[in-house]
Amino acid sequence: STAYPLLLFSTTYDPVCPLMSARSAKEAFEGSRIVEVKGYGHSSLAVPSLCVARHVRDYLYEGKLPDAHVQCEPD
């Protein structure tokens, strides 16, 4: 249990830390959520997406988590 739920970010096809690992982390940390950007590369920063940027901003500035797993399109 963490002091506040985690927001996890992943790409659909991450060769280093696959989406399956983000799903495992989500199960390990109560209340956490995943934001997935549909793309290739290691980390969500590898694929630019305004959708991801909005979720990062909402989490860091307001502590808001999405209601469920979110899939973002790349820009």
PDB file with SEQRES, HELIX, SHEET and CRYST1 records, atoms N, CA, C and O in Angstrom:
SEQRES   1 A   75  SER THR ALA TYR PRO LEU LEU LEU PHE SER THR THR TYR          
SEQRES   2 A   75  ASP PRO VAL CYS PRO LEU MET SER ALA ARG SER ALA LYS          
SEQRES   3 A   75  GLU ALA PHE GLU GLY SER ARG ILE VAL GLU VAL LYS GLY          
SEQRES   4 A   75  TYR GLY HIS SER SER LEU ALA VAL PRO SER LEU CYS VAL          
SEQRES   5 A   75  ALA ARG HIS VAL ARG ASP TYR LEU TYR GLU GLY LYS LEU          
SEQRES   6 A   75  PRO ASP ALA HIS VAL GLN CYS GLU PRO ASP                      
HELIX    1 AA1 LEU A   19  ALA A   28  1                                  10    
HELIX    2 AA2 SER A   44  ALA A   46  5                                   3    
HELIX    3 AA3 LEU A   50  GLU A   62  1                                  13    
SHEET    1 AA1 3 LEU A   7  TYR A  13  0                                        
SHEET    2 AA1 3 ARG A  33  TYR A  40  1                                        
SHEET    3 AA1 3 VAL A  70  CYS A  72  1                                        
CRYST1    1.000    1.000    1.000  90.00  90.00  90.00 P 1           1          
ATOM      1  N   SER A   1       0.839  -1.176   0.000  1.00  0.00           N  
ATOM      2  CA  SER A   1       0.000   0.000   0.000  1.00  0.00           C  
ATOM      3  C   SER A   1       0.889   1.245   0.000  1.00  0.00           C  
ATOM      4  O   SER A   1       1.822   1.354   0.796  1.00  0.00           O  
ATOM      5  N   THR A   2       0.592   2.169  -0.891  1.00  0.00           N  
ATOM      6  CA  THR A   2       1.345   3.420  -0.960  1.00  0.00           C  
ATOM      7  C   THR A   2       0.510   4.535  -0.341  1.00  0.00           C  
ATOM      8  O   THR A   2      -0.693   4.373  -0.139  1.00  0.00           O  
ATOM      9  N   ALA A   3       1.139   5.657  -0.041  1.00  0.00           N  
ATOM     10  CA  ALA A   3       0.423   6.780   0.544  1.00  0.00           C  
ATOM     11  C   ALA A   3      -0.629   7.319  -0.424  1.00  0.00           C  
ATOM     12  O   ALA A   3      -1.667   7.824   0.004  1.00  0.00           O  
ATOM     13  N   TYR A   4      -0.367   7.215  -1.702  1.00  0.00           N  
ATOM     14  CA  TYR A   4      -1.307   7.651  -2.722  1.00  0.00           C  
ATOM     15  C   TYR A   4      -1.188   6.697  -3.898  1.00  0.00           C  
ATOM     16  O   TYR A   4      -0.081   6.255  -4.205  1.00  0.00           O  
ATOM     17  N   PRO A   5      -2.291   6.360  -4.570  1.00  0.00           N  
ATOM     18  CA  PRO A   5      -2.223   5.417  -5.697  1.00  0.00           C  
ATOM     19  C   PRO A   5      -1.270   5.898  -6.792  1.00  0.00           C  
ATOM     20  O   PRO A   5      -1.142   7.097  -7.038  1.00  0.00           O  
ATOM     21  N   LEU A   6      -0.612   4.952  -7.435  1.00  0.00           N  
ATOM     22  CA  LEU A   6       0.348   5.257  -8.494  1.00  0.00           C  
ATOM     23  C   LEU A   6      -0.337   5.379  -9.842  1.00  0.00           C  
ATOM     24  O   LEU A   6      -1.344   4.720 -10.102  1.00  0.00           O  
ATOM     25  N   LEU A   7       0.217   6.225 -10.695  1.00  0.00           N  
ATOM     26  CA  LEU A   7      -0.194   6.295 -12.088  1.00  0.00           C  
ATOM     27  C   LEU A   7       0.965   5.748 -12.900  1.00  0.00           C  
ATOM     28  O   LEU A   7       2.052   6.325 -12.914  1.00  0.00           O  
ATOM     29  N   LEU A   8       0.727   4.637 -13.573  1.00  0.00           N  
ATOM     30  CA  LEU A   8       1.757   3.931 -14.329  1.00  0.00           C  
ATOM     31  C   LEU A   8       1.621   4.251 -15.811  1.00  0.00           C  
ATOM     32  O   LEU A   8       0.511   4.329 -16.338  1.00  0.00           O  
ATOM     33  N   PHE A   9       2.747   4.435 -16.474  1.00  0.00           N  
ATOM     34  CA  PHE A   9       2.753   4.738 -17.904  1.00  0.00           C  
ATOM     35  C   PHE A   9       3.520   3.665 -18.647  1.00  0.00           C  
ATOM     36  O   PHE A   9       4.545   3.174 -18.173  1.00  0.00           O  
ATOM     37  N   SER A  10       3.009   3.300 -19.833  1.00  0.00           N  
ATOM     38  CA  SER A  10       3.676   2.295 -20.651  1.00  0.00           C  
ATOM     39  C   SER A  10       3.285   2.497 -22.103  1.00  0.00           C  
ATOM     40  O   SER A  10       2.277   3.134 -22.407  1.00  0.00           O  
ATOM     41  N   THR A  11       4.103   1.942 -23.003  1.00  0.00           N  
ATOM     42  CA  THR A  11       3.711   1.858 -24.401  1.00  0.00           C  
ATOM     43  C   THR A  11       3.175   0.455 -24.637  1.00  0.00           C  
ATOM     44  O   THR A  11       3.453  -0.467 -23.869  1.00  0.00           O  
ATOM     45  N   THR A  12       2.409   0.305 -25.698  1.00  0.00           N  
ATOM     46  CA  THR A  12       1.839  -1.003 -26.017  1.00  0.00           C  
ATOM     47  C   THR A  12       2.935  -2.019 -26.296  1.00  0.00           C  
ATOM     48  O   THR A  12       2.833  -3.177 -25.891  1.00  0.00           O  
ATOM     49  N   TYR A  13       3.978  -1.587 -26.983  1.00  0.00           N  
ATOM     50  CA  TYR A  13       5.065  -2.494 -27.379  1.00  0.00           C  
ATOM     51  C   TYR A  13       6.402  -2.003 -26.847  1.00  0.00           C  
ATOM     52  O   TYR A  13       7.270  -1.604 -27.624  1.00  0.00           O  
ATOM     53  N   ASP A  14       6.575  -2.027 -25.549  1.00  0.00           N  
ATOM     54  CA  ASP A  14       7.832  -1.627 -24.907  1.00  0.00           C  
ATOM     55  C   ASP A  14       8.737  -2.850 -24.850  1.00  0.00           C  
ATOM     56  O   ASP A  14       8.387  -3.832 -24.195  1.00  0.00           O  
ATOM     57  N   PRO A  15       9.901  -2.823 -25.519  1.00  0.00           N  
ATOM     58  CA  PRO A  15      10.773  -3.993 -25.540  1.00  0.00           C  
ATOM     59  C   PRO A  15      11.532  -4.218 -24.231  1.00  0.00           C  
ATOM     60  O   PRO A  15      12.019  -5.323 -23.993  1.00  0.00           O  
ATOM     61  N   VAL A  16      11.642  -3.205 -23.385  1.00  0.00           N  
ATOM     62  CA  VAL A  16      12.416  -3.310 -22.148  1.00  0.00           C  
ATOM     63  C   VAL A  16      11.517  -3.653 -20.962  1.00  0.00           C  
ATOM     64  O   VAL A  16      11.833  -4.546 -20.176  1.00  0.00           O  
ATOM     65  N   CYS A  17      10.422  -2.955 -20.838  1.00  0.00           N  
ATOM     66  CA  CYS A  17       9.471  -3.172 -19.740  1.00  0.00           C  
ATOM     67  C   CYS A  17       8.086  -3.330 -20.365  1.00  0.00           C  
ATOM     68  O   CYS A  17       7.355  -2.349 -20.495  1.00  0.00           O  
ATOM     69  N   PRO A  18       7.719  -4.547 -20.751  1.00  0.00           N  
ATOM     70  CA  PRO A  18       6.476  -4.750 -21.487  1.00  0.00           C  
ATOM     71  C   PRO A  18       5.233  -4.326 -20.708  1.00  0.00           C  
ATOM     72  O   PRO A  18       5.250  -4.223 -19.481  1.00  0.00           O  
ATOM     73  N   LEU A  19       4.178  -4.086 -21.439  1.00  0.00           N  
ATOM     74  CA  LEU A  19       2.898  -3.703 -20.853  1.00  0.00           C  
ATOM     75  C   LEU A  19       2.468  -4.714 -19.788  1.00  0.00           C  
ATOM     76  O   LEU A  19       1.835  -4.345 -18.800  1.00  0.00           O  
ATOM     77  N   MET A  20       2.805  -5.960 -19.986  1.00  0.00           N  
ATOM     78  CA  MET A  20       2.502  -7.001 -19.004  1.00  0.00           C  
ATOM     79  C   MET A  20       3.107  -6.644 -17.636  1.00  0.00           C  
ATOM     80  O   MET A  20       2.504  -6.939 -16.604  1.00  0.00           O  
ATOM     81  N   SER A  21       4.270  -6.024 -17.618  1.00  0.00           N  
ATOM     82  CA  SER A  21       4.903  -5.616 -16.364  1.00  0.00           C  
ATOM     83  C   SER A  21       4.142  -4.468 -15.713  1.00  0.00           C  
ATOM     84  O   SER A  21       4.018  -4.420 -14.489  1.00  0.00           O  
ATOM     85  N   ALA A  22       3.633  -3.547 -16.520  1.00  0.00           N  
ATOM     86  CA  ALA A  22       2.813  -2.459 -15.969  1.00  0.00           C  
ATOM     87  C   ALA A  22       1.543  -3.036 -15.355  1.00  0.00           C  
ATOM     88  O   ALA A  22       1.087  -2.574 -14.309  1.00  0.00           O  
ATOM     89  N   ARG A  23       0.976  -4.040 -16.005  1.00  0.00           N  
ATOM     90  CA  ARG A  23      -0.222  -4.677 -15.452  1.00  0.00           C  
ATOM     91  C   ARG A  23       0.086  -5.377 -14.130  1.00  0.00           C  
ATOM     92  O   ARG A  23      -0.723  -5.342 -13.203  1.00  0.00           O  
ATOM     93  N   SER A  24       1.251  -6.009 -14.046  1.00  0.00           N  
ATOM     94  CA  SER A  24       1.657  -6.654 -12.784  1.00  0.00           C  
ATOM     95  C   SER A  24       1.831  -5.612 -11.681  1.00  0.00           C  
ATOM     96  O   SER A  24       1.411  -5.829 -10.544  1.00  0.00           O  
ATOM     97  N   ALA A  25       2.451  -4.483 -12.020  1.00  0.00           N  
ATOM     98  CA  ALA A  25       2.634  -3.407 -11.034  1.00  0.00           C  
ATOM     99  C   ALA A  25       1.286  -2.863 -10.586  1.00  0.00           C  
ATOM    100  O   ALA A  25       1.095  -2.558  -9.409  1.00  0.00           O  
ATOM    101  N   LYS A  26       0.351  -2.741 -11.527  1.00  0.00           N  
ATOM    102  CA  LYS A  26      -0.979  -2.251 -11.176  1.00  0.00           C  
ATOM    103  C   LYS A  26      -1.637  -3.169 -10.148  1.00  0.00           C  
ATOM    104  O   LYS A  26      -2.282  -2.698  -9.211  1.00  0.00           O  
ATOM    105  N   GLU A  27      -1.476  -4.452 -10.325  1.00  0.00           N  
ATOM    106  CA  GLU A  27      -2.060  -5.409  -9.380  1.00  0.00           C  
ATOM    107  C   GLU A  27      -1.350  -5.363  -8.024  1.00  0.00           C  
ATOM    108  O   GLU A  27      -1.966  -5.606  -6.986  1.00  0.00           O  
ATOM    109  N   ALA A  28      -0.059  -5.053  -8.042  1.00  0.00           N  
ATOM    110  CA  ALA A  28       0.725  -5.030  -6.803  1.00  0.00           C  
ATOM    111  C   ALA A  28       0.459  -3.785  -5.963  1.00  0.00           C  
ATOM    112  O   ALA A  28       0.572  -3.828  -4.738  1.00  0.00           O  
ATOM    113  N   PHE A  29       0.106  -2.676  -6.615  1.00  0.00           N  
ATOM    114  CA  PHE A  29      -0.099  -1.412  -5.906  1.00  0.00           C  
ATOM    115  C   PHE A  29      -1.572  -1.045  -5.933  1.00  0.00           C  
ATOM    116  O   PHE A  29      -2.107  -0.650  -6.969  1.00  0.00           O  
ATOM    117  N   GLU A  30      -2.209  -1.176  -4.808  1.00  0.00           N  
ATOM    118  CA  GLU A  30      -3.639  -0.952  -4.659  1.00  0.00           C  
ATOM    119  C   GLU A  30      -4.070   0.417  -5.171  1.00  0.00           C  
ATOM    120  O   GLU A  30      -3.473   1.437  -4.826  1.00  0.00           O  
ATOM    121  N   GLY A  31      -5.116   0.430  -6.001  1.00  0.00           N  
ATOM    122  CA  GLY A  31      -5.683   1.678  -6.495  1.00  0.00           C  
ATOM    123  C   GLY A  31      -4.958   2.310  -7.660  1.00  0.00           C  
ATOM    124  O   GLY A  31      -5.371   3.363  -8.145  1.00  0.00           O  
ATOM    125  N   SER A  32      -3.877   1.688  -8.124  1.00  0.00           N  
ATOM    126  CA  SER A  32      -3.101   2.294  -9.214  1.00  0.00           C  
ATOM    127  C   SER A  32      -3.846   2.170 -10.545  1.00  0.00           C  
ATOM    128  O   SER A  32      -4.765   1.362 -10.683  1.00  0.00           O  
ATOM    129  N   ARG A  33      -3.435   2.979 -11.515  1.00  0.00           N  
ATOM    130  CA  ARG A  33      -4.019   2.986 -12.847  1.00  0.00           C  
ATOM    131  C   ARG A  33      -2.902   3.004 -13.893  1.00  0.00           C  
ATOM    132  O   ARG A  33      -1.771   3.399 -13.614  1.00  0.00           O  
ATOM    133  N   ILE A  34      -3.253   2.566 -15.100  1.00  0.00           N  
ATOM    134  CA  ILE A  34      -2.298   2.543 -16.212  1.00  0.00           C  
ATOM    135  C   ILE A  34      -2.765   3.501 -17.299  1.00  0.00           C  
ATOM    136  O   ILE A  34      -3.944   3.541 -17.650  1.00  0.00           O  
ATOM    137  N   VAL A  35      -1.815   4.273 -17.824  1.00  0.00           N  
ATOM    138  CA  VAL A  35      -2.027   5.051 -19.041  1.00  0.00           C  
ATOM    139  C   VAL A  35      -1.081   4.443 -20.070  1.00  0.00           C  
ATOM    140  O   VAL A  35       0.139   4.468 -19.911  1.00  0.00           O  
ATOM    141  N   GLU A  36      -1.671   3.899 -21.122  1.00  0.00           N  
ATOM    142  CA  GLU A  36      -0.919   3.217 -22.184  1.00  0.00           C  
ATOM    143  C   GLU A  36      -0.970   4.070 -23.435  1.00  0.00           C  
ATOM    144  O   GLU A  36      -2.044   4.505 -23.852  1.00  0.00           O  
ATOM    145  N   VAL A  37       0.183   4.310 -24.033  1.00  0.00           N  
ATOM    146  CA  VAL A  37       0.198   4.991 -25.322  1.00  0.00           C  
ATOM    147  C   VAL A  37       0.426   3.913 -26.380  1.00  0.00           C  
ATOM    148  O   VAL A  37       1.360   3.117 -26.282  1.00  0.00           O  
ATOM    149  N   LYS A  38      -0.433   3.900 -27.383  1.00  0.00           N  
ATOM    150  CA  LYS A  38      -0.376   2.873 -28.423  1.00  0.00           C  
ATOM    151  C   LYS A  38       0.816   3.147 -29.331  1.00  0.00           C  
ATOM    152  O   LYS A  38       0.735   3.963 -30.249  1.00  0.00           O  
ATOM    153  N   GLY A  39       1.910   2.464 -29.068  1.00  0.00           N  
ATOM    154  CA  GLY A  39       3.095   2.683 -29.872  1.00  0.00           C  
ATOM    155  C   GLY A  39       4.243   1.792 -29.450  1.00  0.00           C  
ATOM    156  O   GLY A  39       4.101   0.925 -28.588  1.00  0.00           O  
ATOM    157  N   TYR A  40       5.383   2.026 -30.076  1.00  0.00           N  
ATOM    158  CA  TYR A  40       6.594   1.246 -29.855  1.00  0.00           C  
ATOM    159  C   TYR A  40       7.623   2.103 -29.136  1.00  0.00           C  
ATOM    160  O   TYR A  40       7.612   3.329 -29.248  1.00  0.00           O  
ATOM    161  N   GLY A  41       8.506   1.453 -28.401  1.00  0.00           N  
ATOM    162  CA  GLY A  41       9.603   2.157 -27.759  1.00  0.00           C  
ATOM    163  C   GLY A  41       9.551   2.021 -26.258  1.00  0.00           C  
ATOM    164  O   GLY A  41       8.525   1.663 -25.678  1.00  0.00           O  
ATOM    165  N   HIS A  42      10.684   2.316 -25.636  1.00  0.00           N  
ATOM    166  CA  HIS A  42      10.793   2.190 -24.191  1.00  0.00           C  
ATOM    167  C   HIS A  42      10.334   3.468 -23.519  1.00  0.00           C  
ATOM    168  O   HIS A  42      10.907   4.536 -23.736  1.00  0.00           O  
ATOM    169  N   SER A  43       9.329   3.359 -22.728  1.00  0.00           N  
ATOM    170  CA  SER A  43       8.700   4.412 -21.920  1.00  0.00           C  
ATOM    171  C   SER A  43       7.701   5.209 -22.745  1.00  0.00           C  
ATOM    172  O   SER A  43       7.799   5.306 -23.968  1.00  0.00           O  
ATOM    173  N   SER A  44       6.754   5.765 -22.041  1.00  0.00           N  
ATOM    174  CA  SER A  44       5.711   6.543 -22.720  1.00  0.00           C  
ATOM    175  C   SER A  44       6.270   7.814 -23.350  1.00  0.00           C  
ATOM    176  O   SER A  44       5.621   8.398 -24.219  1.00  0.00           O  
ATOM    177  N   LEU A  45       7.454   8.256 -22.936  1.00  0.00           N  
ATOM    178  CA  LEU A  45       8.056   9.453 -23.528  1.00  0.00           C  
ATOM    179  C   LEU A  45       8.601   9.196 -24.926  1.00  0.00           C  
ATOM    180  O   LEU A  45       8.904  10.136 -25.661  1.00  0.00           O  
ATOM    181  N   ALA A  46       8.727   7.902 -25.298  1.00  0.00           N  
ATOM    182  CA  ALA A  46       9.240   7.550 -26.618  1.00  0.00           C  
ATOM    183  C   ALA A  46       8.230   7.872 -27.716  1.00  0.00           C  
ATOM    184  O   ALA A  46       8.594   8.014 -28.883  1.00  0.00           O  
ATOM    185  N   VAL A  47       6.961   7.986 -27.332  1.00  0.00           N  
ATOM    186  CA  VAL A  47       5.896   8.235 -28.298  1.00  0.00           C  
ATOM    187  C   VAL A  47       5.112   9.468 -27.847  1.00  0.00           C  
ATOM    188  O   VAL A  47       4.294   9.369 -26.932  1.00  0.00           O  
ATOM    189  N   PRO A  48       5.343  10.624 -28.467  1.00  0.00           N  
ATOM    190  CA  PRO A  48       4.651  11.845 -28.039  1.00  0.00           C  
ATOM    191  C   PRO A  48       3.126  11.710 -28.133  1.00  0.00           C  
ATOM    192  O   PRO A  48       2.596  11.194 -29.117  1.00  0.00           O  
ATOM    193  N   SER A  49       2.441  12.178 -27.103  1.00  0.00           N  
ATOM    194  CA  SER A  49       0.986  12.103 -27.075  1.00  0.00           C  
ATOM    195  C   SER A  49       0.439  13.170 -26.128  1.00  0.00           C  
ATOM    196  O   SER A  49       0.799  13.204 -24.951  1.00  0.00           O  
ATOM    197  N   LEU A  50      -0.423  14.032 -26.640  1.00  0.00           N  
ATOM    198  CA  LEU A  50      -1.059  15.038 -25.791  1.00  0.00           C  
ATOM    199  C   LEU A  50      -1.969  14.385 -24.761  1.00  0.00           C  
ATOM    200  O   LEU A  50      -2.136  14.904 -23.658  1.00  0.00           O  
ATOM    201  N   CYS A  51      -2.551  13.257 -25.117  1.00  0.00           N  
ATOM    202  CA  CYS A  51      -3.399  12.514 -24.180  1.00  0.00           C  
ATOM    203  C   CYS A  51      -2.587  12.107 -22.949  1.00  0.00           C  
ATOM    204  O   CYS A  51      -3.047  12.281 -21.821  1.00  0.00           O  
ATOM    205  N   VAL A  52      -1.398  11.572 -23.156  1.00  0.00           N  
ATOM    206  CA  VAL A  52      -0.526  11.192 -22.038  1.00  0.00           C  
ATOM    207  C   VAL A  52      -0.143  12.431 -21.238  1.00  0.00           C  
ATOM    208  O   VAL A  52      -0.176  12.419 -20.008  1.00  0.00           O  
ATOM    209  N   ALA A  53       0.220  13.501 -21.942  1.00  0.00           N  
ATOM    210  CA  ALA A  53       0.615  14.742 -21.260  1.00  0.00           C  
ATOM    211  C   ALA A  53      -0.502  15.265 -20.359  1.00  0.00           C  
ATOM    212  O   ALA A  53      -0.231  15.757 -19.264  1.00  0.00           O  
ATOM    213  N   ARG A  54      -1.746  15.164 -20.804  1.00  0.00           N  
ATOM    214  CA  ARG A  54      -2.880  15.613 -19.985  1.00  0.00           C  
ATOM    215  C   ARG A  54      -3.010  14.768 -18.716  1.00  0.00           C  
ATOM    216  O   ARG A  54      -3.289  15.297 -17.640  1.00  0.00           O  
ATOM    217  N   HIS A  55      -2.809  13.455 -18.845  1.00  0.00           N  
ATOM    218  CA  HIS A  55      -2.906  12.587 -17.670  1.00  0.00           C  
ATOM    219  C   HIS A  55      -1.761  12.847 -16.690  1.00  0.00           C  
ATOM    220  O   HIS A  55      -1.965  12.808 -15.477  1.00  0.00           O  
ATOM    221  N   VAL A  56      -0.570  13.110 -17.204  1.00  0.00           N  
ATOM    222  CA  VAL A  56       0.564  13.457 -16.346  1.00  0.00           C  
ATOM    223  C   VAL A  56       0.243  14.744 -15.585  1.00  0.00           C  
ATOM    224  O   VAL A  56       0.423  14.812 -14.369  1.00  0.00           O  
ATOM    225  N   ARG A  57      -0.228  15.754 -16.298  1.00  0.00           N  
ATOM    226  CA  ARG A  57      -0.569  17.038 -15.679  1.00  0.00           C  
ATOM    227  C   ARG A  57      -1.651  16.872 -14.607  1.00  0.00           C  
ATOM    228  O   ARG A  57      -1.518  17.391 -13.499  1.00  0.00           O  
ATOM    229  N   ASP A  58      -2.711  16.153 -14.941  1.00  0.00           N  
ATOM    230  CA  ASP A  58      -3.802  15.958 -13.979  1.00  0.00           C  
ATOM    231  C   ASP A  58      -3.323  15.246 -12.718  1.00  0.00           C  
ATOM    232  O   ASP A  58      -3.750  15.575 -11.611  1.00  0.00           O  
ATOM    233  N   TYR A  59      -2.439  14.275 -12.889  1.00  0.00           N  
ATOM    234  CA  TYR A  59      -1.933  13.521 -11.746  1.00  0.00           C  
ATOM    235  C   TYR A  59      -0.996  14.369 -10.882  1.00  0.00           C  
ATOM    236  O   TYR A  59      -1.123  14.395  -9.658  1.00  0.00           O  
ATOM    237  N   LEU A  60      -0.064  15.056 -11.526  1.00  0.00           N  
ATOM    238  CA  LEU A  60       0.919  15.835 -10.767  1.00  0.00           C  
ATOM    239  C   LEU A  60       0.346  17.102 -10.156  1.00  0.00           C  
ATOM    240  O   LEU A  60       0.716  17.463  -9.039  1.00  0.00           O  
ATOM    241  N   TYR A  61      -0.543  17.782 -10.858  1.00  0.00           N  
ATOM    242  CA  TYR A  61      -1.080  19.043 -10.364  1.00  0.00           C  
ATOM    243  C   TYR A  61      -2.284  18.875  -9.450  1.00  0.00           C  
ATOM    244  O   TYR A  61      -2.453  19.630  -8.492  1.00  0.00           O  
ATOM    245  N   GLU A  62      -3.134  17.871  -9.751  1.00  0.00           N  
ATOM    246  CA  GLU A  62      -4.389  17.737  -9.019  1.00  0.00           C  
ATOM    247  C   GLU A  62      -4.565  16.401  -8.313  1.00  0.00           C  
ATOM    248  O   GLU A  62      -5.543  16.206  -7.592  1.00  0.00           O  
ATOM    249  N   GLY A  63      -3.625  15.475  -8.513  1.00  0.00           N  
ATOM    250  CA  GLY A  63      -3.735  14.161  -7.903  1.00  0.00           C  
ATOM    251  C   GLY A  63      -4.831  13.296  -8.495  1.00  0.00           C  
ATOM    252  O   GLY A  63      -5.262  12.323  -7.876  1.00  0.00           O  
ATOM    253  N   LYS A  64      -5.291  13.651  -9.707  1.00  0.00           N  
ATOM    254  CA  LYS A  64      -6.377  12.912 -10.349  1.00  0.00           C  
ATOM    255  C   LYS A  64      -5.861  11.689 -11.093  1.00  0.00           C  
ATOM    256  O   LYS A  64      -4.864  11.747 -11.813  1.00  0.00           O  
ATOM    257  N   LEU A  65      -6.566  10.581 -10.899  1.00  0.00           N  
ATOM    258  CA  LEU A  65      -6.296   9.348 -11.627  1.00  0.00           C  
ATOM    259  C   LEU A  65      -7.448   9.079 -12.583  1.00  0.00           C  
ATOM    260  O   LEU A  65      -8.585   9.450 -12.293  1.00  0.00           O  
ATOM    261  N   PRO A  66      -7.173   8.438 -13.725  1.00  0.00           N  
ATOM    262  CA  PRO A  66      -8.290   8.035 -14.581  1.00  0.00           C  
ATOM    263  C   PRO A  66      -9.127   6.972 -13.865  1.00  0.00           C  
ATOM    264  O   PRO A  66      -8.645   6.302 -12.951  1.00  0.00           O  
ATOM    265  N   ASP A  67     -10.369   6.827 -14.283  1.00  0.00           N  
ATOM    266  CA  ASP A  67     -11.263   5.849 -13.657  1.00  0.00           C  
ATOM    267  C   ASP A  67     -10.844   4.406 -13.941  1.00  0.00           C  
ATOM    268  O   ASP A  67     -11.124   3.504 -13.152  1.00  0.00           O  
ATOM    269  N   ALA A  68     -10.175   4.198 -15.067  1.00  0.00           N  
ATOM    270  CA  ALA A  68      -9.775   2.844 -15.487  1.00  0.00           C  
ATOM    271  C   ALA A  68      -8.530   2.957 -16.353  1.00  0.00           C  
ATOM    272  O   ALA A  68      -7.991   4.045 -16.553  1.00  0.00           O  
ATOM    273  N   HIS A  69      -8.084   1.815 -16.862  1.00  0.00           N  
ATOM    274  CA  HIS A  69      -6.961   1.757 -17.808  1.00  0.00           C  
ATOM    275  C   HIS A  69      -7.305   2.658 -19.000  1.00  0.00           C  
ATOM    276  O   HIS A  69      -8.398   2.574 -19.562  1.00  0.00           O  
ATOM    277  N   VAL A  70      -6.364   3.511 -19.371  1.00  0.00           N  
ATOM    278  CA  VAL A  70      -6.569   4.449 -20.485  1.00  0.00           C  
ATOM    279  C   VAL A  70      -5.607   4.094 -21.610  1.00  0.00           C  
ATOM    280  O   VAL A  70      -4.435   3.809 -21.366  1.00  0.00           O  
ATOM    281  N   GLN A  71      -6.107   4.112 -22.841  1.00  0.00           N  
ATOM    282  CA  GLN A  71      -5.255   3.949 -24.022  1.00  0.00           C  
ATOM    283  C   GLN A  71      -5.251   5.269 -24.788  1.00  0.00           C  
ATOM    284  O   GLN A  71      -6.299   5.778 -25.186  1.00  0.00           O  
ATOM    285  N   CYS A  72      -4.050   5.809 -24.986  1.00  0.00           N  
ATOM    286  CA  CYS A  72      -3.879   7.068 -25.704  1.00  0.00           C  
ATOM    287  C   CYS A  72      -3.296   6.804 -27.093  1.00  0.00           C  
ATOM    288  O   CYS A  72      -2.456   5.923 -27.274  1.00  0.00           O  
ATOM    289  N   GLU A  73      -3.748   7.566 -28.042  1.00  0.00           N  
ATOM    290  CA  GLU A  73      -3.179   7.505 -29.389  1.00  0.00           C  
ATOM    291  C   GLU A  73      -1.936   8.392 -29.436  1.00  0.00           C  
ATOM    292  O   GLU A  73      -1.881   9.421 -28.763  1.00  0.00           O  
ATOM    293  N   PRO A  74      -0.940   7.998 -30.227  1.00  0.00           N  
ATOM    294  CA  PRO A  74       0.219   8.882 -30.418  1.00  0.00           C  
ATOM    295  C   PRO A  74      -0.161  10.058 -31.314  1.00  0.00           C  
ATOM    296  O   PRO A  74      -1.098   9.971 -32.108  1.00  0.00           O  
ATOM    297  N   ASP A  75       0.570  11.145 -31.179  1.00  0.00           N  
ATOM    298  CA  ASP A  75       0.326  12.313 -32.029  1.00  0.00           C  
ATOM    299  C   ASP A  75       1.254  12.273 -33.233  1.00  0.00           C  
ATOM    300  O   ASP A  75       1.209  13.168 -34.077  1.00  0.00           O  
TER     301      ASP A  75                                                      
END                                                                             
